[in-house]
Amino acid sequence: MKLIIPMAGMGKRMRPHTLTIPKPLIPIAGIPIVQRLAEEITKVSKSKIEEIGFIIGDFGKDVEEKLIKIAENLGTKGVIYYQKEALGTGHAIYCAEPSLKGKVIVAFADTLFKADFNLDEETSSVIWTKNVENPETFGVVKKDVNGYITDFIEKPKQFVSDEAIIGIYYFKEGETLKEELKYLIDNNIRGNNEYQLTDALENMKNKNIKFKTAAVTEWLDCGNKDATVHTNKRILHHLGNKISAESEQNYSVIIEPCFIGKGTIINNSVIGPYVSVGKNTLIKNSVISNSIIQNNCEITESVFSNSIIGNNVKINKPKDDLSIGDYNVIK
């Protein structure tokens, strides 16, 4: 089994955090989004993930090395592919053309999920879905009485289905997907001026390739700041407290669940619930809940919630809802 993770987007909705690192490397409960995604897919796949192909932009060698390390820590091989121009989801996947062989899972890197199924690898193709309350804002599927997909509908204006596509797909034969994507690109078939994965899926369906769905129990979005804070909350809910033995809490209260990283010192503060604090951060005289704080920060006399704080940030006396990128000083 191969895993393809397109992650070349600029992450504009997550700025300022994505000005310094790609969105999929932002930590959720201390672990990068893309790593958590790969771990969850490994759990539902019966076959061993033998290769992870990361499709990136010009992110630099440091990011590439981190991605390769993520793959190696999962006991597999990491391969870097490049999407040099934003030409759509179909184009992004085709950039990993050498890996589109045999059994393939494609998973877009702004989605996390919880599932209690094992992937049926004998089905031609499987699409992960979740029932949603607002299907008009998603791509949805319709199914026949046997559970096979009959239609893909993008953001339906009238109700046709509440079963939304979450951005994770399985193909028993990656070569078939590769052929359909190549056809779109060779013939310049675009939707909204981009090569769309859904067009390739529609062509496959019209050639009698059967698509089934696999419903997840929870779908967690990391598309913007508020959604990412909520995802951090839900992951901590599932994980419980994770406090490093190499951290200190002095005259402080930690309200579960929280993640506290190695080397972090918390003095005279109330932290939690649902707070993730990275490595080597100092927090003094503060009250913080439902937030993500990354590495090497210094936070004093602060009260805030629903916030993301980047790396190497110094904050003194801010309040309320914050979104602060790396290397900022707030007084």
CORGI-V783541 format. One record per run of one state. SS is the DSSP state (alpha for helix, beta for strand, coil for the rest). FROM is the first residue (numbers start at 1). LEN is the number of residues. If there is no record, write none. Layout:
SS&FROM&LEN + SS&FROM&LEN
//
This chain:
coil&1&1 + beta&2&5 + coil&7&5 + alpha&12&3 + coil&15&2 + alpha&17&3 + coil&20&3 + alpha&23&3 + coil&26&1 + beta&27&2 + coil&29&2 + beta&31&2 + alpha&33&12 + coil&45&6 + beta&51&6 + coil&57&4 + alpha&61&13 + coil&74&3 + beta&77&6 + coil&83&6 + alpha&89&6 + coil&95&2 + alpha&97&3 + coil&100&4 + beta&104&4 + coil&108&3 + beta&111&4 + coil&115&10 + beta&125&7 + coil&132&3 + alpha&135&3 + coil&138&1 + beta&139&5 + coil&144&4 + beta&148&7 + coil&155&8 + beta&163&9 + coil&172&2 + alpha&174&13 + coil&187&4 + beta&191&1 + coil&192&2 + beta&194&1 + coil&195&2 + alpha&197&10 + coil&207&4 + beta&211&5 + coil&216&2 + beta&218&4 + coil&222&3 + alpha&225&15 + coil&240&2 + beta&242&2 + coil&244&4 + beta&248&3 + coil&251&2 + beta&253&3 + coil&256&2 + beta&258&3 + coil&261&4 + beta&265&3 + coil&268&2 + beta&270&3 + coil&273&2 + beta&275&3 + coil&278&4 + beta&282&3 + coil&285&2 + beta&287&7 + coil&294&4 + beta&298&3 + coil&301&2 + beta&303&7 + coil&310&4 + beta&314&3 + coil&317&2 + beta&319&6 + coil&325&4 + beta&329&2 + coil&331&1
//
